[in-house]
Amino acid sequence: GAIESVNAILESVVADAGPGVELFNLYEEVCVDGEFVGELGGDPAAREDGLHFSDFIADTLSQTLSTQAHRAAELFERR
């Protein structure tokens, strides 16, 4: 599908970028085994409307992204 095609392009770009570059695959984080799930991270209403994240899950994902961004910045600064 479209999501898989876009992810394949992103994975290719990241692979070409070299060591230290990682892709945070939101699709893999929120669609377990490629299937929509309503419960994430212990929150049974993680996507109660089928699309938007609950405040808890949004905070959890933003913390994960922030941690990865800080690690990436540290690696970049060491070069």
All heavy atoms as a GROMACS GRO file, in nm:
protein
  593
    1GLY      N    1   0.081  -0.118   0.000
    1GLY     CA    2   0.000   0.000   0.000
    1GLY      C    3   0.086   0.126   0.000
    1GLY      O    4   0.210   0.123  -0.006
    2ALA      N    5   0.021   0.235   0.009
    2ALA     CA    6   0.088   0.366   0.005
    2ALA      C    7   0.183   0.386   0.123
    2ALA      O    8   0.294   0.437   0.105
    2ALA     CB    9  -0.016   0.478   0.003
    3ILE      N   10   0.140   0.346   0.241
    3ILE     CA   11   0.226   0.363   0.359
    3ILE      C   12   0.355   0.284   0.344
    3ILE      O   13   0.464   0.334   0.370
    3ILE     CB   14   0.151   0.323   0.488
    3ILE    CG1   15   0.038   0.422   0.515
    3ILE    CG2   16   0.246   0.316   0.606
    3ILE    CD1   17  -0.054   0.382   0.628
    4GLU      N   18   0.342   0.161   0.298
    4GLU     CA   19   0.459   0.077   0.280
    4GLU      C   20   0.553   0.135   0.175
    4GLU      O   21   0.675   0.129   0.190
    4GLU     CB   22   0.418  -0.066   0.243
    4GLU     CG   23   0.351  -0.141   0.355
    4GLU     CD   24   0.201  -0.115   0.365
    4GLU    OE1   25   0.146  -0.037   0.282
    4GLU    OE2   26   0.138  -0.169   0.456
    5SER      N   27   0.498   0.192   0.068
    5SER     CA   28   0.580   0.253  -0.037
    5SER      C   29   0.658   0.373   0.014
    5SER      O   30   0.778   0.387  -0.012
    5SER     CB   31   0.493   0.296  -0.156
    5SER     OG   32   0.433   0.184  -0.215
    6VAL      N   33   0.591   0.459   0.088
    6VAL     CA   34   0.659   0.576   0.146
    6VAL      C   35   0.766   0.531   0.244
    6VAL      O   36   0.877   0.584   0.243
    6VAL     CB   37   0.557   0.670   0.213
    6VAL    CG1   38   0.628   0.780   0.293
    6VAL    CG2   39   0.465   0.732   0.109
    7ASN      N   40   0.734   0.433   0.328
    7ASN     CA   41   0.833   0.384   0.424
    7ASN      C   42   0.954   0.324   0.354
    7ASN      O   43   1.067   0.339   0.401
    7ASN     CB   44   0.770   0.283   0.520
    7ASN     CG   45   0.688   0.351   0.627
    7ASN    OD1   46   0.698   0.471   0.649
    7ASN    ND2   47   0.604   0.275   0.694
    8ALA      N   48   0.933   0.254   0.243
    8ALA     CA   49   1.045   0.197   0.168
    8ALA      C   50   1.136   0.307   0.116
    8ALA      O   51   1.259   0.294   0.121
    8ALA     CB   52   0.994   0.111   0.054
    9ILE      N   53   1.079   0.416   0.069
    9ILE     CA   54   1.159   0.530   0.022
    9ILE      C   55   1.238   0.590   0.138
    9ILE      O   56   1.359   0.615   0.127
    9ILE     CB   57   1.070   0.636  -0.044
    9ILE    CG1   58   1.012   0.582  -0.174
    9ILE    CG2   59   1.148   0.766  -0.069
    9ILE    CD1   60   0.900   0.666  -0.233
   10LEU      N   61   1.172   0.610   0.251
   10LEU     CA   62   1.240   0.666   0.368
   10LEU      C   63   1.352   0.574   0.416
   10LEU      O   64   1.461   0.621   0.451
   10LEU     CB   65   1.141   0.691   0.481
   10LEU     CG   66   1.038   0.801   0.457
   10LEU    CD1   67   0.935   0.803   0.569
   10LEU    CD2   68   1.106   0.936   0.443
   11GLU      N   69   1.327   0.445   0.418
   11GLU     CA   70   1.430   0.349   0.460
   11GLU      C   71   1.550   0.354   0.367
   11GLU      O   72   1.664   0.345   0.411
   11GLU     CB   73   1.371   0.208   0.466
   11GLU     CG   74   1.276   0.189   0.582
   11GLU     CD   75   1.194   0.061   0.574
   11GLU    OE1   76   1.213  -0.018   0.479
   11GLU    OE2   77   1.109   0.042   0.662
   12SER      N   78   1.526   0.372   0.239
   12SER     CA   79   1.635   0.383   0.141
   12SER      C   80   1.718   0.509   0.166
   12SER      O   81   1.841   0.504   0.162
   12SER     CB   82   1.576   0.384   0.000
   12SER     OG   83   1.677   0.406  -0.095
   13VAL      N   84   1.651   0.620   0.191
   13VAL     CA   85   1.722   0.746   0.218
   13VAL      C   86   1.807   0.733   0.344
   13VAL      O   87   1.923   0.774   0.346
   13VAL     CB   88   1.622   0.863   0.231
   13VAL    CG1   89   1.690   0.989   0.284
   13VAL    CG2   90   1.554   0.890   0.097
   14VAL      N   91   1.750   0.674   0.448
   14VAL     CA   92   1.823   0.656   0.573
   14VAL      C   93   1.942   0.563   0.553
   14VAL      O   94   2.052   0.589   0.602
   14VAL     CB   95   1.729   0.605   0.684
   14VAL    CG1   96   1.807   0.560   0.807
   14VAL    CG2   97   1.630   0.713   0.722
   15ALA      N   98   1.924   0.456   0.478
   15ALA     CA   99   2.034   0.362   0.452
   15ALA      C  100   2.147   0.431   0.378
   15ALA      O  101   2.266   0.405   0.406
   15ALA     CB  102   1.983   0.242   0.373
   16ASP      N  103   2.115   0.519   0.287
   16ASP     CA  104   2.217   0.592   0.210
   16ASP      C  105   2.284   0.702   0.292
   16ASP      O  106   2.391   0.749   0.255
   16ASP     CB  107   2.155   0.654   0.084
   16ASP     CG  108   2.116   0.550  -0.019
   16ASP    OD1  109   2.161   0.434  -0.008
   16ASP    OD2  110   2.038   0.586  -0.110
   17ALA      N  111   2.221   0.742   0.402
   17ALA     CA  112   2.274   0.853   0.482
   17ALA      C  113   2.396   0.814   0.563
   17ALA      O  114   2.472   0.899   0.607
   17ALA     CB  115   2.166   0.907   0.575
   18GLY      N  116   2.417   0.685   0.585
   18GLY     CA  117   2.536   0.640   0.655
   18GLY      C  118   2.510   0.603   0.799
   18GLY      O  119   2.398   0.611   0.849
   19PRO      N  120   2.619   0.565   0.868
   19PRO     CA  121   2.606   0.520   1.007
   19PRO      C  122   2.559   0.632   1.099
   19PRO      O  123   2.586   0.749   1.074
   19PRO     CB  124   2.748   0.475   1.043
   19PRO     CG  125   2.837   0.535   0.940
   19PRO     CD  126   2.754   0.564   0.820
   20GLY      N  127   2.487   0.594   1.200
   20GLY     CA  128   2.440   0.691   1.298
   20GLY      C  129   2.305   0.751   1.264
   20GLY      O  130   2.246   0.822   1.344
   21VAL      N  131   2.254   0.723   1.144
   21VAL     CA  132   2.124   0.775   1.105
   21VAL      C  133   2.021   0.664   1.121
   21VAL      O  134   2.041   0.553   1.072
   21VAL     CB  135   2.123   0.826   0.959
   21VAL    CG1  136   1.985   0.875   0.919
   21VAL    CG2  137   2.227   0.934   0.941
   22GLU      N  138   1.914   0.693   1.193
   22GLU     CA  139   1.811   0.594   1.217
   22GLU      C  140   1.676   0.650   1.177
   22GLU      O  141   1.653   0.771   1.182
   22GLU     CB  142   1.805   0.556   1.365
   22GLU     CG  143   1.924   0.479   1.414
   22GLU     CD  144   1.909   0.437   1.558
   22GLU    OE1  145   1.794   0.414   1.603
   22GLU    OE2  146   2.010   0.429   1.627
   23LEU      N  147   1.588   0.562   1.141
   23LEU     CA  148   1.452   0.599   1.105
   23LEU      C  149   1.360   0.560   1.219
   23LEU      O  150   1.362   0.446   1.266
   23LEU     CB  151   1.410   0.525   0.978
   23LEU     CG  152   1.265   0.542   0.933
   23LEU    CD1  153   1.241   0.687   0.889
   23LEU    CD2  154   1.234   0.448   0.819
   24PHE      N  155   1.283   0.654   1.267
   24PHE     CA  156   1.179   0.622   1.364
   24PHE      C  157   1.054   0.590   1.283
   24PHE      O  158   0.996   0.676   1.219
   24PHE     CB  159   1.152   0.738   1.460
   24PHE     CG  160   1.042   0.709   1.558
   24PHE    CD1  161   1.067   0.630   1.668
   24PHE    CD2  162   0.915   0.759   1.540
   24PHE    CE1  163   0.967   0.600   1.759
   24PHE    CE2  164   0.814   0.731   1.630
   24PHE     CZ  165   0.840   0.651   1.740
   25ASN      N  166   1.016   0.464   1.283
   25ASN     CA  167   0.904   0.419   1.202
   25ASN      C  168   0.777   0.421   1.286
   25ASN      O  169   0.746   0.326   1.358
   25ASN     CB  170   0.933   0.279   1.148
   25ASN     CG  171   0.832   0.237   1.044
   25ASN    OD1  172   0.717   0.278   1.048
   25ASN    ND2  173   0.875   0.153   0.952
   26LEU      N  174   0.705   0.531   1.275
   26LEU     CA  175   0.582   0.546   1.352
   26LEU      C  176   0.482   0.437   1.319
   26LEU      O  177   0.413   0.385   1.407
   26LEU     CB  178   0.521   0.684   1.328
   26LEU     CG  179   0.392   0.717   1.402
   26LEU    CD1  180   0.415   0.712   1.553
   26LEU    CD2  181   0.339   0.852   1.360
   27TYR      N  182   0.476   0.399   1.192
   27TYR     CA  183   0.384   0.294   1.149
   27TYR      C  184   0.408   0.166   1.226
   27TYR      O  185   0.313   0.103   1.275
   27TYR     CB  186   0.399   0.272   0.998
   27TYR     CG  187   0.306   0.170   0.939
   27TYR    CD1  188   0.170   0.197   0.926
   27TYR    CD2  189   0.353   0.047   0.895
   27TYR    CE1  190   0.084   0.104   0.871
   27TYR    CE2  191   0.267  -0.047   0.839
   27TYR     CZ  192   0.132  -0.018   0.828
   27TYR     OH  193   0.047  -0.111   0.774
   28GLU      N  194   0.533   0.126   1.240
   28GLU     CA  195   0.564   0.005   1.316
   28GLU      C  196   0.530   0.020   1.464
   28GLU      O  197   0.493  -0.076   1.530
   28GLU     CB  198   0.711  -0.033   1.300
   28GLU     CG  199   0.745  -0.091   1.166
   28GLU     CD  200   0.891  -0.131   1.155
   28GLU    OE1  201   0.965  -0.124   1.256
   28GLU    OE2  202   0.931  -0.170   1.045
   29GLU      N  203   0.543   0.141   1.514
   29GLU     CA  204   0.515   0.165   1.656
   29GLU      C  205   0.366   0.156   1.686
   29GLU      O  206   0.327   0.111   1.794
   29GLU     CB  207   0.566   0.303   1.699
   29GLU     CG  208   0.715   0.317   1.699
   29GLU     CD  209   0.782   0.238   1.810
   29GLU    OE1  210   0.725   0.229   1.921
   29GLU    OE2  211   0.891   0.185   1.786
   30VAL      N  212   0.282   0.200   1.593
   30VAL     CA  213   0.140   0.211   1.624
   30VAL      C  214   0.052   0.112   1.548
   30VAL      O  215  -0.068   0.103   1.576
   30VAL     CB  216   0.087   0.354   1.603
   30VAL    CG1  217   0.163   0.452   1.691
   30VAL    CG2  218   0.094   0.395   1.457
   31CYS      N  219   0.108   0.038   1.455
   31CYS     CA  220   0.032  -0.064   1.382
   31CYS      C  221   0.105  -0.197   1.399
   31CYS      O  222   0.191  -0.233   1.320
   31CYS     CB  223   0.019  -0.028   1.234
   31CYS     SG  224  -0.084   0.115   1.206
   32VAL      N  225   0.070  -0.266   1.505
   32VAL     CA  226   0.137  -0.390   1.541
   32VAL      C  227   0.118  -0.492   1.428
   32VAL      O  228   0.006  -0.521   1.387
   32VAL     CB  229   0.082  -0.444   1.674
   32VAL    CG1  230   0.149  -0.575   1.710
   32VAL    CG2  231   0.103  -0.340   1.784
   33ASP      N  232   0.230  -0.542   1.377
   33ASP     CA  233   0.229  -0.638   1.267
   33ASP      C  234   0.150  -0.587   1.146
   33ASP      O  235   0.085  -0.662   1.076
   33ASP     CB  236   0.175  -0.775   1.311
   33ASP     CG  237   0.264  -0.842   1.414
   33ASP    OD1  238   0.387  -0.825   1.406
   33ASP    OD2  239   0.210  -0.912   1.502
   34GLY      N  240   0.152  -0.454   1.127
   34GLY     CA  241   0.086  -0.394   1.012
   34GLY      C  242  -0.064  -0.380   1.026
   34GLY      O  243  -0.133  -0.345   0.931
   35GLU      N  244  -0.115  -0.406   1.145
   35GLU     CA  245  -0.259  -0.398   1.168
   35GLU      C  246  -0.291  -0.287   1.268
   35GLU      O  247  -0.221  -0.269   1.367
   35GLU     CB  248  -0.312  -0.531   1.225
   35GLU     CG  249  -0.296  -0.649   1.131
   35GLU     CD  250  -0.384  -0.638   1.007
   35GLU    OE1  251  -0.496  -0.584   1.018
   35GLU    OE2  252  -0.339  -0.683   0.900
   36PHE      N  253  -0.399  -0.215   1.241
   36PHE     CA  254  -0.445  -0.113   1.334
   36PHE      C  255  -0.478  -0.177   1.469
   36PHE      O  256  -0.541  -0.283   1.474
   36PHE     CB  257  -0.570  -0.043   1.280
   36PHE     CG  258  -0.632   0.053   1.378
   36PHE    CD1  259  -0.587   0.183   1.384
   36PHE    CD2  260  -0.730   0.011   1.465
   36PHE    CE1  261  -0.642   0.272   1.476
   36PHE    CE2  262  -0.786   0.099   1.556
   36PHE     CZ  263  -0.741   0.230   1.562
   37VAL      N  264  -0.434  -0.113   1.575
   37VAL     CA  265  -0.472  -0.154   1.709
   37VAL      C  266  -0.519  -0.030   1.785
   37VAL      O  267  -0.463   0.078   1.768
   37VAL     CB  268  -0.358  -0.224   1.786
   37VAL    CG1  269  -0.326  -0.359   1.725
   37VAL    CG2  270  -0.234  -0.138   1.792
   38GLY      N  271  -0.620  -0.046   1.864
   38GLY     CA  272  -0.674   0.066   1.941
   38GLY      C  273  -0.601   0.088   2.071
   38GLY      O  274  -0.604   0.196   2.128
   39GLU      N  275  -0.536  -0.018   2.122
   39GLU     CA  276  -0.464  -0.009   2.249
   39GLU      C  277  -0.314  -0.003   2.223
   39GLU      O  278  -0.260  -0.085   2.150
   39GLU     CB  279  -0.494  -0.130   2.336
   39GLU     CG  280  -0.421  -0.124   2.469
   39GLU     CD  281  -0.456  -0.241   2.561
   39GLU    OE1  282  -0.564  -0.300   2.547
   39GLU    OE2  283  -0.372  -0.272   2.646
   40LEU      N  284  -0.251   0.096   2.280
   40LEU     CA  285  -0.105   0.112   2.268
   40LEU      C  286  -0.049   0.149   2.404
   40LEU      O  287  -0.109   0.227   2.477
   40LEU     CB  288  -0.070   0.223   2.169
   40LEU     CG  289  -0.112   0.205   2.025
   40LEU    CD1  290  -0.095   0.336   1.949
   40LEU    CD2  291  -0.029   0.096   1.961
   41GLY      N  292   0.066   0.095   2.435
   41GLY     CA  293   0.136   0.135   2.557
   41GLY      C  294   0.053   0.126   2.683
   41GLY      O  295   0.071   0.206   2.773
   42GLY      N  296  -0.038   0.030   2.688
   42GLY     CA  297  -0.121   0.015   2.806
   42GLY      C  298  -0.240   0.109   2.811
   42GLY      O  299  -0.314   0.110   2.908
   43ASP      N  300  -0.259   0.188   2.707
   43ASP     CA  301  -0.373   0.280   2.701
   43ASP      C  302  -0.479   0.218   2.610
   43ASP      O  303  -0.463   0.213   2.489
   43ASP     CB  304  -0.328   0.415   2.645
   43ASP     CG  305  -0.439   0.519   2.642
   43ASP    OD1  306  -0.555   0.484   2.674
   43ASP    OD2  307  -0.410   0.634   2.608
   44PRO      N  308  -0.591   0.170   2.669
   44PRO     CA  309  -0.693   0.105   2.586
   44PRO      C  310  -0.762   0.200   2.489
   44PRO      O  311  -0.822   0.156   2.392
   44PRO     CB  312  -0.792   0.049   2.690
   44PRO     CG  313  -0.767   0.126   2.813
   44PRO     CD  314  -0.623   0.172   2.810
   45ALA      N  315  -0.754   0.329   2.514
   45ALA     CA  316  -0.817   0.428   2.426
   45ALA      C  317  -0.710   0.512   2.354
   45ALA      O  318  -0.726   0.632   2.335
   45ALA     CB  319  -0.911   0.518   2.506
   46ALA      N  320  -0.601   0.446   2.316
   46ALA     CA  321  -0.488   0.518   2.256
   46ALA      C  322  -0.529   0.591   2.129
   46ALA      O  323  -0.479   0.700   2.100
   46ALA     CB  324  -0.375   0.421   2.224
   47ARG      N  325  -0.619   0.533   2.052
   47ARG     CA  326  -0.672   0.598   1.931
   47ARG      C  327  -0.822   0.574   1.928
   47ARG      O  328  -0.876   0.507   1.842
   47ARG     CB  329  -0.604   0.543   1.806
   47ARG     CG  330  -0.458   0.581   1.801
   47ARG     CD  331  -0.396   0.548   1.670
   47ARG     NE  332  -0.378   0.403   1.660
   47ARG     CZ  333  -0.328   0.343   1.552
   47ARG    NH1  334  -0.296   0.412   1.447
   47ARG    NH2  335  -0.311   0.214   1.551
   48GLU      N  336  -0.887   0.634   2.023
   48GLU     CA  337  -1.030   0.610   2.045
   48GLU      C  338  -1.114   0.640   1.921
   48GLU      O  339  -1.209   0.571   1.890
   48GLU     CB  340  -1.078   0.694   2.162
   48GLU     CG  341  -1.215   0.656   2.211
   48GLU     CD  342  -1.248   0.721   2.343
   48GLU    OE1  343  -1.202   0.835   2.369
   48GLU    OE2  344  -1.321   0.658   2.421
   49ASP      N  345  -1.075   0.744   1.845
   49ASP     CA  346  -1.152   0.777   1.725
   49ASP      C  347  -1.098   0.707   1.600
   49ASP      O  348  -1.143   0.732   1.490
   49ASP     CB  349  -1.156   0.928   1.703
   49ASP     CG  350  -1.021   0.989   1.669
   49ASP    OD1  351  -0.920   0.916   1.662
   49ASP    OD2  352  -1.015   1.112   1.649
   50GLY      N  353  -0.997   0.621   1.619
   50GLY     CA  354  -0.941   0.547   1.507
   50GLY      C  355  -0.829   0.619   1.435
   50GLY      O  356  -0.769   0.565   1.343
   51LEU      N  357  -0.796   0.741   1.478
   51LEU     CA  358  -0.693   0.818   1.410
   51LEU      C  359  -0.603   0.893   1.507
   51LEU      O  360  -0.484   0.871   1.511
   51LEU     CB  361  -0.758   0.919   1.313
   51LEU     CG  362  -0.665   1.012   1.238
   51LEU    CD1  363  -0.572   0.932   1.147
   51LEU    CD2  364  -0.745   1.112   1.158
   52HIS      N  365  -0.660   0.980   1.585
   52HIS     CA  366  -0.581   1.067   1.673
   52HIS      C  367  -0.534   0.991   1.797
   52HIS      O  368  -0.604   0.904   1.849
   52HIS     CB  369  -0.664   1.188   1.715
   52HIS     CG  370  -0.704   1.272   1.599
   52HIS    ND1  371  -0.825   1.255   1.535
   52HIS    CD2  372  -0.638   1.368   1.531
   52HIS    CE1  373  -0.834   1.339   1.435
   52HIS    NE2  374  -0.722   1.409   1.429
   53PHE      N  375  -0.415   1.028   1.845
   53PHE     CA  376  -0.359   0.964   1.964
   53PHE      C  377  -0.414   1.029   2.090
   53PHE      O  378  -0.436   1.150   2.094
   53PHE     CB  379  -0.207   0.977   1.965
   53PHE     CG  380  -0.140   0.908   1.851
   53PHE    CD1  381  -0.067   0.979   1.758
   53PHE    CD2  382  -0.148   0.771   1.835
   53PHE    CE1  383  -0.004   0.916   1.652
   53PHE    CE2  384  -0.087   0.706   1.729
   53PHE     CZ  385  -0.015   0.779   1.637
   54SER      N  386  -0.429   0.949   2.193
   54SER     CA  387  -0.466   1.004   2.323
   54SER      C  388  -0.351   1.091   2.374
   54SER      O  389  -0.238   1.081   2.325
   54SER     CB  390  -0.493   0.890   2.423
   54SER     OG  391  -0.372   0.821   2.452
   55ASP      N  392  -0.379   1.176   2.470
   55ASP     CA  393  -0.274   1.261   2.526
   55ASP      C  394  -0.159   1.177   2.580
   55ASP      O  395  -0.042   1.210   2.561
   55ASP     CB  396  -0.329   1.350   2.637
   55ASP     CG  397  -0.421   1.459   2.584
   55ASP    OD1  398  -0.417   1.488   2.463
   55ASP    OD2  399  -0.497   1.516   2.666
   56PHE      N  400  -0.191   1.066   2.647
   56PHE     CA  401  -0.088   0.980   2.704
   56PHE      C  402   0.005   0.926   2.596
   56PHE      O  403   0.127   0.931   2.608
   56PHE     CB  404  -0.153   0.865   2.783
   56PHE     CG  405  -0.054   0.764   2.832
   56PHE    CD1  406   0.028   0.791   2.942
   56PHE    CD2  407  -0.041   0.641   2.769
   56PHE    CE1  408   0.120   0.698   2.986
   56PHE    CE2  409   0.052   0.548   2.813
   56PHE     CZ  410   0.132   0.576   2.922
   57ILE      N  411  -0.052   0.872   2.489
   57ILE     CA  412   0.029   0.814   2.383
   57ILE      C  413   0.105   0.922   2.307
   57ILE      O  414   0.222   0.904   2.271
   57ILE     CB  415  -0.057   0.728   2.288
   57ILE    CG1  416  -0.112   0.606   2.362
   57ILE    CG2  417   0.021   0.685   2.164
   57ILE    CD1  418  -0.006   0.515   2.423
   58ALA      N  419   0.043   1.037   2.285
   58ALA     CA  420   0.112   1.148   2.219
   58ALA      C  421   0.234   1.189   2.301
   58ALA      O  422   0.342   1.212   2.246
   58ALA     CB  423   0.018   1.265   2.199
   59ASP      N  424   0.219   1.197   2.432
   59ASP     CA  425   0.332   1.232   2.520
   59ASP      C  426   0.440   1.124   2.514
   59ASP      O  427   0.559   1.155   2.507
   59ASP     CB  428   0.286   1.250   2.665
   59ASP     CG  429   0.207   1.377   2.686
   59ASP    OD1  430   0.211   1.466   2.599
   59ASP    OD2  431   0.139   1.386   2.791
   60THR      N  432   0.399   0.997   2.517
   60THR     CA  433   0.494   0.887   2.511
   60THR      C  434   0.574   0.890   2.380
   60THR      O  435   0.696   0.878   2.380
   60THR     CB  436   0.422   0.752   2.526
   60THR    OG1  437   0.354   0.751   2.652
   60THR    CG2  438   0.518   0.636   2.520
   61LEU      N  439   0.504   0.906   2.268
   61LEU     CA  440   0.571   0.911   2.138
   61LEU      C  441   0.663   1.033   2.128
   61LEU      O  442   0.772   1.023   2.074
   61LEU     CB  443   0.468   0.911   2.025
   61LEU     CG  444   0.394   0.780   2.003
   61LEU    CD1  445   0.279   0.801   1.905
   61LEU    CD2  446   0.488   0.671   1.955
   62SER      N  447   0.618   1.146   2.180
   62SER     CA  448   0.702   1.266   2.171
   62SER      C  449   0.828   1.251   2.256
   62SER      O  450   0.935   1.298   2.218
   62SER     CB  451   0.624   1.392   2.210
   62SER     OG  452   0.588   1.389   2.345
   63GLN      N  453   0.818   1.183   2.370
   63GLN     CA  454   0.936   1.158   2.452
   63GLN      C  455   1.034   1.067   2.380
   63GLN      O  456   1.156   1.088   2.383
   63GLN     CB  457   0.896   1.100   2.587
   63GLN     CG  458   0.829   1.199   2.678
   63GLN     CD  459   0.776   1.135   2.805
   63GLN    OE1  460   0.804   1.019   2.835
   63GLN    NE2  461   0.697   1.210   2.878
   64THR      N  462   0.982   0.965   2.312
   64THR     CA  463   1.066   0.873   2.236
   64THR      C  464   1.138   0.949   2.124
   64THR      O  465   1.259   0.934   2.105
   64THR     CB  466   0.983   0.759   2.177
   64THR    OG1  467   0.922   0.687   2.285
   64THR    CG2  468   1.069   0.663   2.095
   65LEU      N  469   1.063   1.029   2.050
   65LEU     CA  470   1.123   1.107   1.941
   65LEU      C  471   1.225   1.206   1.994
   65LEU      O  472   1.331   1.226   1.935
   65LEU     CB  473   1.014   1.180   1.862
   65LEU     CG  474   0.931   1.092   1.770
   65LEU    CD1  475   0.812   1.170   1.718
   65LEU    CD2  476   1.015   1.040   1.656
   66SER      N  477   1.195   1.270   2.104
   66SER     CA  478   1.286   1.367   2.164
   66SER      C  479   1.417   1.301   2.206
   66SER      O  480   1.526   1.354   2.180
   66SER     CB  481   1.220   1.434   2.284
   66SER     OG  482   1.308   1.522   2.348
   67THR      N  483   1.407   1.185   2.268
   67THR     CA  484   1.527   1.111   2.309
   67THR      C  485   1.612   1.076   2.188
   67THR      O  486   1.734   1.095   2.188
   67THR     CB  487   1.487   0.983   2.385
   67THR    OG1  488   1.414   1.020   2.502
   67THR    CG2  489   1.608   0.901   2.423
   68GLN      N  490   1.548   1.027   2.082
   68GLN     CA  491   1.623   0.991   1.962
   68GLN      C  492   1.684   1.115   1.895
   68GLN      O  493   1.795   1.109   1.845
   68GLN     CB  494   1.534   0.915   1.864
   68GLN     CG  495   1.502   0.776   1.914
   68GLN     CD  496   1.429   0.692   1.810
   68GLN    OE1  497   1.396   0.738   1.703
   68GLN    NE2  498   1.405   0.568   1.844
   69ALA      N  499   1.612   1.225   1.895
   69ALA     CA  500   1.666   1.348   1.836
   69ALA      C  501   1.787   1.398   1.914
   69ALA      O  502   1.886   1.443   1.855
   69ALA     CB  503   1.557   1.456   1.831
   70HIS      N  504   1.783   1.390   2.045
   70HIS     CA  505   1.897   1.432   2.126
   70HIS      C  506   2.018   1.343   2.101
   70HIS      O  507   2.131   1.392   2.092
   70HIS     CB  508   1.861   1.433   2.276
   70HIS     CG  509   1.776   1.548   2.315
   70HIS    ND1  510   1.824   1.677   2.324
   70HIS    CD2  511   1.645   1.556   2.345
   70HIS    CE1  512   1.727   1.758   2.360
   70HIS    NE2  513   1.617   1.687   2.373
   71ARG      N  514   1.994   1.212   2.089
   71ARG     CA  515   2.105   1.120   2.058
   71ARG      C  516   2.165   1.154   1.922
   71ARG      O  517   2.286   1.154   1.904
   71ARG     CB  518   2.055   0.976   2.057
   71ARG     CG  519   2.045   0.916   2.194
   71ARG     CD  520   2.023   0.766   2.184
   71ARG     NE  521   1.939   0.726   2.294
   71ARG     CZ  522   1.840   0.641   2.287
   71ARG    NH1  523   1.810   0.582   2.173
   71ARG    NH2  524   1.768   0.611   2.392
   72ALA      N  525   2.079   1.181   1.826
   72ALA     CA  526   2.126   1.215   1.691
   72ALA      C  527   2.208   1.344   1.694
   72ALA      O  528   2.313   1.354   1.630
   72ALA     CB  529   2.009   1.229   1.595
   73ALA      N  530   2.162   1.442   1.769
   73ALA     CA  531   2.235   1.569   1.780
   73ALA      C  532   2.372   1.548   1.842
   73ALA      O  533   2.471   1.606   1.798
   73ALA     CB  534   2.154   1.670   1.860
   74GLU      N  535   2.379   1.463   1.944
   74GLU     CA  536   2.507   1.434   2.007
   74GLU      C  537   2.602   1.366   1.910
   74GLU      O  538   2.721   1.400   1.905
   74GLU     CB  539   2.486   1.346   2.131
   74GLU     CG  540   2.421   1.419   2.246
   74GLU     CD  541   2.384   1.327   2.362
   74GLU    OE1  542   2.410   1.204   2.353
   74GLU    OE2  543   2.326   1.376   2.458
   75LEU      N  544   2.552   1.270   1.833
   75LEU     CA  545   2.636   1.204   1.733
   75LEU      C  546   2.685   1.302   1.628
   75LEU      O  547   2.799   1.299   1.586
   75LEU     CB  548   2.559   1.089   1.666
   75LEU     CG  549   2.535   0.964   1.748
   75LEU    CD1  550   2.440   0.870   1.675
   75LEU    CD2  551   2.666   0.894   1.777
   76PHE      N  552   2.597   1.389   1.586
   76PHE     CA  553   2.632   1.488   1.484
   76PHE      C  554   2.740   1.583   1.534
   76PHE      O  555   2.833   1.617   1.463
   76PHE     CB  556   2.506   1.566   1.441
   76PHE     CG  557   2.531   1.662   1.331
   76PHE    CD1  558   2.549   1.618   1.201
   76PHE    CD2  559   2.538   1.799   1.356
   76PHE    CE1  560   2.572   1.708   1.098
   76PHE    CE2  561   2.560   1.888   1.254
   76PHE     CZ  562   2.578   1.843   1.125
   77GLU      N  563   2.726   1.625   1.660
   77GLU     CA  564   2.822   1.718   1.718
   77GLU      C  565   2.961   1.655   1.736
   77GLU      O  566   3.062   1.724   1.733
   77GLU     CB  567   2.771   1.770   1.852
   77GLU     CG  568   2.654   1.865   1.836
   77GLU     CD  569   2.592   1.904   1.970
   77GLU    OE1  570   2.645   1.864   2.077
   77GLU    OE2  571   2.491   1.975   1.966
   78ARG      N  572   2.966   1.525   1.750
   78ARG     CA  573   3.094   1.454   1.768
   78ARG      C  574   3.173   1.443   1.637
   78ARG      O  575   3.291   1.415   1.638
   78ARG     CB  576   3.072   1.314   1.823
   78ARG     CG  577   3.026   1.315   1.966
   78ARG     CD  578   3.013   1.174   2.017
   78ARG     NE  579   2.933   1.175   2.138
   78ARG     CZ  580   2.868   1.071   2.183
   78ARG    NH1  581   2.871   0.957   2.118
   78ARG    NH2  582   2.796   1.080   2.293
   79ARG      N  583   3.107   1.462   1.525
   79ARG     CA  584   3.174   1.448   1.395
   79ARG      C  585   3.265   1.562   1.368
   79ARG      O  586   3.270   1.667   1.393
   79ARG     CB  587   3.071   1.438   1.282
   79ARG     CG  588   2.999   1.307   1.287
   79ARG     CD  589   2.907   1.298   1.169
   79ARG     NE  590   2.841   1.169   1.172
   79ARG     CZ  591   2.761   1.129   1.077
   79ARG    NH1  592   2.736   1.201   0.974
   79ARG    NH2  593   2.704   1.011   1.086
   0.00000   0.00000   0.00000
